[in-house]
Amino acid sequence: MALSLIISRINYSKVMAWISSVFLRKRLEQIIVIISPTTYI
């Protein structure tokens, strides 16, 4: 029982880390899209 709880906790942290990394990547792309027109000019 405790083992499955630990495994589910590890899977939860992995999922949260994956979601946060995807969110950060999209946020970075938005920031780059906002900054890039001003850098080209």
N, C-alpha and C positions, 0 to 999 in steps of 0.2 A: 504494500500500500504506500509506504513512504517512498519507495523507489519510483513508482509511477508518478507521485507528486513531484519528485525532483525532476523527472524527465519532462513532465508537463511544464514545469517552471522554466527549464532550459529552453524548451521549444517556444514558450511565450516570449522569453527574452530575445531569442533569435528572430522571431516574427517582428517584434517591436523594433529591433535594430535594423531589420530589412526595410520596414515601413519608413523609419526615420531616415535611412540612407536614400531611399527613393524620393522622399519628400525634400530632402536637402538638395538632391541632384536637380529636381525640378525647380526649386527655388534658385539655385545657382544658374540654371539656364535662363530663367526669367531675368535675373540680375545682369547676366551677360548680354541678353537681348536688349535690355534697357541701356546698358553702358556702350555697347558696340557702335551704335550710330554716332554718338558724340566722339568716340575715338577716331572714327574714320574721317570726320570733318576736320 
